[in-house]
Amino acid sequence: MKIAFVGKGGSGKTTLSSLFIRHLATTRVPVVAIDADINQHLGAALGLDEDDAAALPALGAHLPEIKEYLRGANPLIASADSMIKTTPPGRGSQLLRLGEDNPVHSACARTIAFDTCTDKDAAAGRSGAGSARLMVTGPFAEADLGVACYHSKVGAVELYLNHLVDSRDEYLVVDMTAGSDSFASGLFTRFDLTFLVAEPTRKGVAVYRQYKEYARDFGVGLAVIGNKVHGEDDLAFLRAEIGDDLLVAVGNSDWVRAMEKGGPPRFELLEEPNRQALRTMHERADRSYEARDWDRYTRQMAHFHRRNAESWGNARTGADLVAQIDPGFTLSESPIKMSTALAH
C-alpha cells in the first residue's frame, strides 16, 4: 500500500505521518517511510537525534546509481542518462519490492527500531521491537539556491514509486512537500490513498479544496485528518467545510509534546482517542486496496511521462523520451503476470 501525507506547512503532517508509521510498526506491518518534504523532519519525528538524521544518505545523491539499476535490460532506455523522474518501467526493467534487499535500499534505507511493546505483547512474552525503513530525499542545500527547485530532489522518489510492486500487507508512507507543491509532477497520482492533514482554519480548508480540485480527474483517493482540533466548534467547522472526506480529528497530545521535546514515553501510552484515530486511518488505508487499478496506474505513468518529455525532457536529453513508454507492459503485483509480460 502506498500512502501519502500532505497539508499546508505547519499543519502537523510530519507528526501524524510519524505516528502512523509507529502504529504500523506496532502491528508488525512491514513499512518503508520516505521524507520527501523540503523541511526534512521525519527522521527526528521517528526518534533519531539531529546528527543521525542529518547523516541519512539522500536518495538524490544516489540518483545515477538508482537509474542504472532500474533501467535493467529495458531495450527502450538507451542509458541511465536518458532517464528522467517520470520514466516508466517496461519489459526488462528492474522492479522493486518493499521488503526486499536491493541496491536502492542498501544505499539509501536505514532501519529505525521502536519500543512498541503493549501489555498484550508483554503478557504473551513477545518482544516489543517494531521497525521501519527510512529513506530521505535530502535537504535543500545552499548550493541549490538560485539554480534548482526542490522538485528535482524528489525525482528519485517518483522513479522509486514508478518501479514499485507492493501488496496489501505492506506499506510505503511518504511525507510530502507542503501545500500543492506535489502537483508539480505526477507524483500525486502514485498513491493508493492520500491523507490530507487540515487544521480547523480557512487556510487549512483552502489547501484541502485545492488538492481535491487538482486530484479530481485522476482518481486520487483522499481522506482528511483534522488536526489541532480543540473542541466541538473546531470539529463542527471541519465537518461543515469538508463533509464526508473528513475521516478523523486529532486534538492535543501530551505524548506528542513529549516526543517533540525528545523524550517520548512508550508508544502504547499514546492517548486512546489518538490511538483509535490511527486505527481508523489504518482501516481506511487498507480498504483503499479494493480500488487499486494497475492498468490505470500504468496509463497515468505514461501520461505524465509523455507530458514531461514533450515539455522539457526531450530538449534536455536530446532524445525522444516518449519512445521509452512500453505499450505492451502493465505493472502488476502478480509475479506470474509480470513474467508473462516480460515473455512477450
C-alpha positions in Angstrom: 0.0 0.0 0.0 1.3 3.4 -0.9 0.2 6.2 1.4 1.0 10.0 1.2 0.6 12.7 3.8 0.0 16.2 2.6 -1.1 19.5 4.1 -0.1 23.1 4.4 3.1 24.0 6.2 2.7 23.7 10.0 -0.4 21.6 9.8 1.2 18.6 11.6 1.5 16.2 8.6 5.0 15.1 9.6 3.9 14.4 13.2 0.9 12.5 12.0 2.8 10.5 9.4 5.4 9.6 12.1 2.5 8.4 14.4 1.0 6.4 11.6 4.4 4.8 10.9 4.8 3.9 14.5 1.3 2.5 14.6 2.1 0.2 11.6 5.2 -1.0 13.4 3.1 -2.0 16.4 1.0 -4.2 14.2 4.2 -5.7 12.7 3.4 -4.5 9.3 6.4 -4.1 7.0 6.8 -0.4 6.4 9.1 1.9 4.4 9.0 5.6 5.1 10.2 8.4 2.8 10.8 12.0 3.8 10.0 13.9 0.6 9.4 17.3 2.3 11.7 20.3 1.7 11.9 20.5 5.5 13.5 17.2 6.5 12.0 16.4 9.9 10.6 12.9 9.6 13.7 11.3 11.0 13.6 13.3 14.1 9.9 12.7 14.5 10.7 9.0 14.4 13.1 9.3 17.2 16.5 9.9 15.5 18.8 12.6 17.1 19.8 15.5 14.9 23.2 14.1 14.0 21.8 10.7 13.0 19.0 12.3 11.0 21.5 14.6 9.2 23.7 11.7 8.3 21.0 9.8 6.5 22.0 9.1 2.8 20.0 11.2 0.4 18.1 9.5 -2.4 19.0 12.4 -4.7 22.7 11.8 -4.1 22.4 8.3 -5.4 20.2 9.1 -8.4 22.6 8.0 -11.1 23.0 4.5 -9.5 19.3 4.3 -8.9 18.6 5.0 -12.6 21.2 2.5 -13.7 19.7 -0.3 -11.5 16.0 0.5 -12.5 16.9 0.6 -16.2 17.9 -3.1 -16.1 17.7 -4.6 -19.5 14.9 -2.4 -20.8 15.7 -2.1 -24.5 13.7 1.2 -24.8 16.0 3.1 -22.4 19.4 3.7 -24.1 21.2 4.8 -21.0 20.6 5.9 -17.4 21.4 9.4 -18.6 18.3 9.4 -20.7 16.0 8.6 -17.8 14.1 11.4 -16.1 11.9 11.4 -13.0 8.8 10.2 -14.9 10.5 7.4 -16.9 8.1 4.4 -16.5 9.1 0.7 -16.3 8.8 -1.6 -19.2 9.8 -5.1 -20.2 13.3 -5.7 -18.9 13.2 -3.0 -16.2 14.2 -3.8 -12.6 11.2 -3.7 -10.3 11.3 -3.0 -6.6 9.6 -4.7 -3.6 9.3 -3.1 -0.2 10.6 -6.0 1.8 13.5 -7.0 -0.3 17.2 -6.2 -0.2 18.2 -4.3 -3.3 20.8 -1.7 -4.3 18.3 1.2 -3.7 17.5 0.0 -0.1 21.1 -0.9 0.6 22.4 2.6 -0.4 19.6 4.8 1.0 17.4 3.0 3.6 18.2 2.9 7.3 16.2 0.8 9.8 14.7 2.6 12.8 13.6 0.4 15.7 10.8 1.4 18.0 9.8 0.3 21.5 6.3 -0.9 20.6 5.6 -3.4 23.4 2.0 -3.4 24.5 0.5 -5.0 27.6 -0.8 -7.8 25.4 2.7 -8.4 24.0 4.3 -8.5 27.4 1.7 -11.0 28.7 2.4 -13.2 25.8 6.2 -12.9 26.3 6.7 -11.2 22.9 9.4 -8.7 22.1 8.4 -5.1 21.7 10.7 -4.2 18.8 8.9 -2.9 15.8 10.8 -1.2 13.0 10.6 0.8 9.8 13.0 1.5 7.0 13.5 5.3 6.4 14.7 7.0 3.2 15.1 10.7 2.7 15.3 13.0 -0.4 17.9 15.1 1.4 17.6 18.8 2.3 17.6 21.8 0.0 21.3 22.7 0.1 23.0 26.1 -0.2 24.5 25.0 -3.5 20.9 24.6 -4.9 19.9 28.2 -4.2 19.1 30.0 -7.4 19.9 27.1 -9.7 17.5 24.3 -8.8 14.0 23.7 -7.5 13.1 21.2 -4.8 11.1 19.1 -7.3 14.4 17.9 -8.7 15.1 16.4 -5.3 12.0 14.2 -5.3 12.7 12.8 -8.8 14.3 9.7 -7.2 11.1 9.2 -5.1 8.9 9.3 -8.3 11.2 6.8 -10.0 11.0 4.6 -6.9 7.2 4.7 -6.9 7.0 4.1 -10.7 9.0 0.9 -10.3 7.5 -0.3 -7.1 5.4 -3.5 -6.9 3.7 -3.5 -3.5 0.9 -5.5 -1.9 -1.9 -5.0 0.6 0.0 -6.3 3.7 3.0 -3.9 3.4 3.2 -0.1 3.5 5.1 2.8 1.9 4.4 6.1 3.7 5.6 9.3 2.2 5.7 12.7 4.0 5.2 15.0 1.0 6.1 18.6 0.4 3.7 21.2 1.9 0.7 22.7 0.1 0.1 21.9 -3.6 3.8 21.6 -4.5 3.3 17.8 -5.1 1.2 18.7 -8.2 4.4 19.9 -10.0 4.8 16.3 -11.3 2.7 13.1 -11.5 3.8 12.1 -8.0 0.4 12.9 -6.5 -1.2 10.0 -8.6 1.3 7.4 -7.3 -0.6 6.6 -4.1 -3.5 4.3 -3.1 -4.6 6.9 -0.5 -3.6 10.4 0.4 -4.2 11.7 3.9 -4.6 15.4 3.9 -3.9 17.0 7.3 -6.1 20.1 7.8 -6.3 22.5 10.7 -9.8 24.0 11.5 -8.9 27.2 9.8 -9.7 28.9 6.4 -6.2 28.3 5.2 -6.3 24.6 6.2 -9.6 24.1 4.4 -8.4 26.0 1.3 -5.5 23.6 0.9 -8.0 20.7 1.0 -10.2 22.3 -1.6 -7.3 23.0 -3.9 -5.9 19.5 -3.5 -9.3 17.9 -4.2 -9.8 20.0 -7.3 -6.5 19.1 -8.8 -6.9 15.4 -7.9 -10.5 15.1 -9.1 -9.7 13.9 -12.7 -7.1 11.3 -11.7 -8.9 9.0 -9.3 -6.8 10.0 -6.3 -8.1 8.6 -3.1 -8.3 11.3 -0.4 -9.2 11.3 3.3 -8.8 14.3 5.6 -7.3 14.2 9.1 -8.4 17.1 11.2 -5.5 18.2 13.4 -5.2 20.6 16.3 -8.9 20.3 17.0 -9.6 21.8 20.4 -13.3 21.4 20.8 -16.8 20.9 19.3 -16.6 24.2 17.5 -13.5 23.2 15.6 -15.0 19.8 14.8 -18.2 21.4 13.6 -16.3 23.8 11.3 -14.3 20.9 9.7 -17.5 18.9 9.2 -19.3 21.8 7.6 -16.4 22.6 5.3 -15.1 19.2 4.4 -18.1 16.9 4.7 -17.7 13.2 4.1 -14.0 13.5 3.3 -13.3 14.2 7.0 -12.2 10.8 8.4 -11.0 11.6 11.9 -10.0 14.5 14.1 -7.0 14.7 16.4 -6.6 17.0 19.3 -3.8 17.9 21.8 -1.5 15.1 22.8 0.8 15.1 25.8 2.6 12.1 24.2 3.4 14.2 21.1 4.5 17.1 23.2 7.0 14.8 25.0 8.1 13.4 21.6 8.8 16.9 20.3 11.0 17.5 23.4 13.0 14.4 22.5 11.8 12.1 25.3 8.6 10.3 24.3 7.2 7.5 26.5 6.4 4.1 25.1 4.1 4.3 22.1 1.5 2.2 23.9 0.9 5.3 26.2 -0.3 7.5 23.4 -3.8 8.7 24.3 -6.5 6.2 23.5 -8.5 8.7 21.3 -5.4 9.3 19.2 -4.7 5.6 19.0 -8.2 5.0 17.8 -7.7 7.7 15.2 -4.7 5.8 13.9 -6.6 2.5 13.8 -9.3 4.2 11.8 -6.7 5.6 9.4 -5.2 2.1 9.0 -8.6 0.6 8.3 -9.3 3.3 5.7 -5.9 2.7 4.1 -6.5 -1.0 3.9 -9.9 -0.5 2.2 -8.3 1.6 -0.5 -6.7 -1.5 -1.8 -10.1 -2.5 -3.2 -9.9 0.4 -5.6 -6.4 -0.4 -6.9 -6.3 -0.4 -10.7 -2.9 -1.4 -12.1 -4.0 -0.6 -15.7 -5.0 3.0 -14.7 -1.8 3.3 -12.7 0.3 2.4 -15.7 -1.6 4.6 -18.0 -1.1 7.6 -15.7 2.7 6.9 -15.6 2.7 7.1 -19.4 0.5 10.2 -19.4 2.8 12.2 -17.1 6.0 10.9 -18.8 4.7 12.0 -22.2 3.9 15.5 -20.8 7.3 15.9 -19.2 9.1 14.5 -22.2 7.5 16.9 -24.6 7.7 20.0 -22.3 11.3 19.7 -21.3 12.8 16.2 -21.2 13.3 15.7 -24.9 15.1 19.1 -25.2 17.3 18.4 -22.2 18.4 14.9 -23.2 18.4 15.3 -27.0 16.3 12.2 -27.4 12.6 11.2 -27.9 11.8 10.1 -24.4 8.2 9.3 -25.4 9.7 6.2 -27.1 10.6 4.9 -23.6 6.9 4.1 -23.0 6.3 0.3 -23.5 2.7 -0.1 -24.7 2.8 -3.8 -24.0 3.7 -3.5 -20.4 1.4 -3.2 -17.4 2.8 -3.0 -13.9 1.2 -5.7 -11.6 1.9 -7.2 -8.2 1.4 -10.7 -9.5 4.8 -12.3 -10.3 3.0 -14.5 -12.9 1.6 -11.5 -14.7 5.0 -9.8 -14.7 6.7 -12.9 -16.0 4.1 -13.1 -18.8 4.6 -9.5 -19.7 8.4 -10.0 -19.9 8.0 -13.0 -22.1 6.2 -11.3 -25.0 
